Amino acid sequence: MKEKLRKIPSVHELQQNQLFQQAAEQIGEEKVVTSWLRNEVDLLRQAFLENIGPDVHTTEEIKTYLLERLKYKSEYFQEDRLQRVINATGTILHTNLGRANMSEAAVKKVAMAARSYTNLEYEITSGQRGSRHSILEDLIKECTGAEAAMVVNNNAAAVYLVLKGLTEGKEVIVSRGQLVEIGGSFRVSSIMEESGASLVEVGTTNKTHPHDYKEAVNEQTAMIMKVHTSNFKTIGFTAEVPLKELVNIAKENEDLIVYEDLGSGALYDFKNHGIGGEPTVSEALNDGADLVTFSGDKLLGGPQAGIIAGKKKWINHLKKHQLARVLRVDKMTLAALEETLKAYLQGEEGVYTIPTAERVLETKQSIKQRAEAFTDLIHLSEWQTFIEEDVSKVGGGTMPEVTLPTAVVHLHSGNTPAQVVIDKLRTETKPAVVARIKEEKVVFDFRTITEEESKIIAGALQTIEKEMQSLS
Ligand SMILES: *Cc1c(COP(=O)(O)O)cnc(C)c1O
């Protein structure tokens, strides 16, 4: 044992090796790499002492082993953590894949904001301190018709700020049919509890009537809250009180706030294209909501953000709240959001520059052209590809009932199970390709695959087929 321990080279000796030098150069900090090396030497010594060591015996073997470990570690620390991924699922706002892709204009603006000083909290005309909460206010007002607006970190934060800032210690009436959980971590009831407001549930899961609300109002009531049930739909024997009617009920009681958490908050009316029944932000405000909140990175197609829009009286109050500081957004978010909002002001043409909107609106015929270009391009020897019709989902808990007709490609991979192909596409292809399996075939939905990405997928499949053939 002692003899084996003596064969472990010293850290100093290992440092002379070329592999150490390479690792140190890559990482750029010799001290860090030396500490990793020291750690590996200690681990090996310990392993030898416990007689569980790796199968290395000669000095040369031990040396190679330690340097290989070091190489592995330095490569591991240089790997990309946040990586680009090709979304072949067709789900446009894939929550696990980071929801919305930004427009080119937004990307450019983010780069500018990241690189430079900006007037984030500075009024250029007066040279005075400005407010980041107000910097996009005019734009949001223009896009929604709201009297006032502010931006926070995400919609969950927006909901929290509204409840905490305006209803703490008071009662908030919500229909039982709207007590939703979104994305497994956002529950209206829990966020309400956190905010210190008391939830007053009315109605039943499937039906809530105006009188349910009327009977629940008392001196403690501060708000009637409506939650857009983004990610599920009740069908059959159901009744919901329309926003307009809630507004009427509130009018009978001075200073009762009517607030709708819209979730997605479309600025563009997809209903005009026969897609979904999502109320636009303007519609909710027109119907008389005092406040609405919605996400920046759902149907809006911008960065992660939460937008609060509505009556100036309430917004001003929220801007001054301590929590507004806690929930504030950074300059890059505002940069991306600004360009996204401006695109909506440019009308139809602008809307098509926003990838999320463009993908929701793209027709099956147009998607099919990309799928055909892909099947023409790919050269497989035995595997085959077939274009099929299918449907894509919007995703992100948005428009759950909507199915968008699409063109997909099914891969018939011979003796190779679809699961093997899909695993290789994910773990061995750069960027990783995320696809799905249907009836033992790998499915690629071209709604979310660009022309450039088609080529990457084609190349990857050709490589995987060759590899599988060489194994058999
Ligand atoms: C998605 C959603 C939220 C949470 O929004 P985030 O931007 O993900 O924080 C809150 N309420 C509703 C109704 C939603 O659909």
The ligand as a MOL file (V3000), in Angstrom:
LIG
                    3D

  0  0  0     0  0            999 V3000
M  V30 BEGIN CTAB
M  V30 COUNTS 15 15 0 0 0
M  V30 BEGIN ATOM
M  V30 1 C -48.7930 32.4790 -16.6690 0
M  V30 2 C -49.7180 33.0910 -15.7040 0
M  V30 3 C -49.2260 33.7140 -14.5500 0
M  V30 4 C -47.7620 33.7560 -14.2440 0
M  V30 5 O -47.0860 34.5620 -15.1640 0
M  V30 6 P -45.4960 34.5190 -15.2520 0
M  V30 7 O -45.1650 35.5790 -16.2510 0
M  V30 8 O -45.1360 33.1520 -15.6910 0
M  V30 9 O -44.9680 34.8450 -13.9080 0
M  V30 10 C -50.1290 34.2830 -13.6970 0
M  V30 11 N -51.4520 34.2480 -13.9470 0
M  V30 12 C -51.9700 33.6500 -15.0540 0
M  V30 13 C -53.4410 33.6340 -15.2530 0
M  V30 14 C -51.1100 33.0660 -15.9690 0
M  V30 15 O -51.6040 32.4770 -17.0610 0
M  V30 END ATOM
M  V30 BEGIN BOND
M  V30 1 1 1 2
M  V30 2 1 2 3
M  V30 3 2 2 14
M  V30 4 1 3 4
M  V30 5 2 3 10
M  V30 6 1 4 5
M  V30 7 1 5 6
M  V30 8 2 6 7
M  V30 9 1 6 8
M  V30 10 1 6 9
M  V30 11 1 10 11
M  V30 12 2 11 12
M  V30 13 1 12 13
M  V30 14 1 12 14
M  V30 15 1 14 15
M  V30 END BOND
M  V30 END CTAB
M  END
